[in-house]
Amino acid sequence: TFLLSPPYLLQLKLWNKYRVSNIPSLIFIDASTGKVVCRNGLLVIRDDPEGLEFPWGPKPFSEVVAGPLLRNNGQTLDSNALEGSHVGVYFSAHWCPPCRSLTRVLVESYRKIKEAGQKFEILFVSADRSEDSFKQYFSEMPWVAVPYADEARRSRLNRLYGIQGIPTLIVLDSKGEVITRQGRVEVLNDIECREFPWHPKPVLELTDSNAVQLNEGPCLVLFVDSEDDGESEAAKQLIQPIAEKIIAKYKAKEEEAPLLFFVAGE
């Protein structure tokens, strides 16, 4: 048994509060409000070493994405074509095996959502290591992409959403506001896309595909006997009011809830 010293406890609280998953990590905060200004500070100082864009606050998606977009047949269109649609901002790369696996599923999900008459578009933001690799990978995708040569715009999108790993799928509503950062999990859990556009649930069932979220911060997991019919649903009903109260409290402060809630069966 050992006692945690106050400095160590403070460090742990800061890591958890800002959901730091790798280092080095640089996060800019508005000291007057405590709100996060930018999660990807390392990209900021790389892209803006003179501080010309200080204080590096978040900008609207429509402003960050502004410019020409590509289709894989070489045609271009303006980013304003995304207006009025739900948008999945897809950070991915051909060299990443989990990305290629997700892309295969996402192509089918995209097709089903479009066939259902939903206004939905996906924007590919490449992390490929060469333009040839980008072109090869993008040839498999039926949606649009930021041109590979436009590294500044790709970097700004990474900064806007604080991307720390790939594949990541951010789902936006028709106004460009984030619905969920867990698009990858939602797509894998909802193959038929019945719950599109995947508004977050207060309590999730713990599965192989969404267990990745356990790495993102503190979680409450209620384990139940999955062989008992109705046990899982009863468990959800037990903790859902607690989850909703905590989520609402932090949403009112425009902050992410500090805890994720799961029910786990077998």
N, C-alpha and C positions, 0 to 999 in steps of 0.2 A: 504494500500500500504506500502511496506517496501523495503529498499535497501539491496542488498546482499553485505556483506563485502568481500573484496578481498580474505581472507583465505578461506571463504566458496566457492567462485567461483572457486578457485584453486582445492579444494576438489572435487567439482562437475565435473570439467574438467577431473580430474584423474579417477574418477569412470566411466565416459563415455568413456574416451580414452581406458581403459583396460577392458571395458564391465564387470565390477564386478557385479555379480548378488546375491552374498551372502557373509556373513562374518562368521568367519575370512577368509581373503584371502591374500595370500602372493605371490607376483609376482617378479621374478628376472629379472633385466634389465641390458644390457650392457651399462654402463654409457658413453662410448666413441661414441656409435652409436645411443643410445636411443631405440634399438630394444629389444623386449622381448626375454629373454633367456628361461624362464620357467614360465608357468602360475600357475602350481600346486606346489608352494613352500612348502606348508604344507606337501605334500607327500614326497618331497625331504628331508626335515629335519627329517621326520619319518624314511625313508628308508636308509638315508645316514647321520646319526648323526655325524660321524667323518669327513665328508666332503671329503671322498676319491675320489668321482666322480666330485668334483668341477672343472670347473664352471657350471656344470649341463646344458650344452647346448643341443639342440635337436639333436637326432641321427636319422639315416635313419630307416624307418619302418622295413626294412629287418633285421637290426641289433637288434632292440628292440624285434622283434617277434621271433627271432631265437630259435629253439628248437622243441621238439615234439608237435604235435597237436592231438586232439582226434576227433573221430567220435562217434555218440551216440550208435553204436554197439560195442564199446570198442576197435576198431581198432585204430592204431596210424599211423601218417604220419609225415614227416618232413616239417617244415615250408617253405622250398624251393619249395614245391609243389604249393605255391601261386604265384610264379614268372610267369610273362607274363599274369596274369589275373587282371581284375578289382577286387578290394576287398572292401567289406563293413565291417568295424570294428564296431561291434554291442555291445554296453555297455548296459546291461539289467539285470533284476533280477525277479525271480518269485514272490517275495513279493509285487512288484510294479504293480498295476492294469493297468496303461497306457502301461507298458512294455508288459504285456500279450496280450493286445488288438493289439498293433503294431506287435507283433510276428505272430499273426494269419494272418494279412495282408501280412507281409513280407515273410512268407512261400509261399504264392501264387505268389508274385512278383518274388521270387527266381526261382520258377518253370517255370514261363513264360519266364524269361530271359534266363534260361538254354535251354529251348525248342526252343528258337529262335536262338540258336547256338552261343550265346555270351559267352566269357570266363569270368566267374564271380564266385566269392566265397565270402562267408560271414564268418567272424571270430567272434565268440561269446566270449566276455570278461565279465565274470560273476561278479555281485555284490551281489550274494546270500549270505545268512548268515550261511549256512551249506552245506556240500558236498551232503547230501541227497537231499536238496532243489535244488541244482545245477543239480544233476542227473535227478530228476523229470522233471525239466524245459527243460533241454537239450534233453530229450527223445522226445520232440515235434519238434525238429529242424533238418532239413536235411543237415546242413552244419557242419563246424568244430569249435572247441573251444580250448582255452588255458586251460590246465588241472587246475582244481580248486585248487589243492594242490600247484601249482606254483604261490603263492601269489606275489612273487617278480616281475615276468614277467607281471602279471595282473596290478600291481601297476605302472610299467614302462610305459605300454600302456596308462594308465590313465594320467600319467604325460606328455607323449608325446603330447597328444591332449588336455590337459587342461580341462578334463571332470569335469563339475560342477553339473551335474544332469543326470538322466536317465529317459526314454530311449534316447540314442544318437546313431545315425548311421553316421559314417564318411565314405565317399566314396572315394576310392583311385584309381588312374589310374594304368596302368600296370607297371609303374616305382616306384610306392609307393608314389607318390605325391598326395596331397589332391585335389580332384575335388570340393567336397562340404562337409561342416559340417552339412548341413541341410537334410541329407538323410531321416530322419523321415518325414519331411514335403514333400519331393519329392515323396516318396513312397505313402503317403496318397493322394497327388494331382494327381498322375499319375498311377492309378490302373492298366492300361493296359501296363505300362512300355514302352510307345512309345518314351519317351524322355531319356531313359537310355543312358549314365551314369549320366545324370542330371547335366550337366554343368550349373553354375549359370546364371540367367538372370538379366540384369541390373534393370529391372522394373518387379515387381510381382503383380499379382492380389491378393488383400487381401481376404482371405478365412478363414473359421473357423479353418482349419487345420494349416495354416501357421501364424495365428495371434499370436502364441507363440513368434514369432521373434520380436514382438513389445516390448518385455521385455528385449531385448538384447542390446539396445542402441538407440541413436537418429534415428528417422524415418521421412521421408516425405511421407505423405499420401494425394493423390489428390482424392477428392470425386467427383463422377460424377452421373448424372441421369441415372441409369441403365435401365430405360424404353426406353431411346432414343437409337435406333439401331446405332451402330458405335461409340457411345460416349466414351465407354471404350477404344476402340482401338485408337481413336483420342487422348485421354488423354495420353496413353502410348507413342505415337509418339511425343507428346509435351515434355515430361520430359526425354525420353530415351537418347537424345544426351547429356543432362546435366549429367545424371547418368553415362553414358559411359565415359565422360571426367573425372569425379571425380574418378571413379573406376580405370581408366588407370593411373591417376596421382599417386595414392597410391600403385598400383601394381608395378609401376616402382621403388618405394621405398621399395618394399617387405613388405608392410603393408596392413592391412584390411582397406577398405574405412570406414570413420567415420559415414556414413549415409546409411540407407536402403531406397529404393524407392518402393512405392506401389500405385496402383490405386484401389480405393474402390467403388463398386457399391452399390447395395441395402443393 
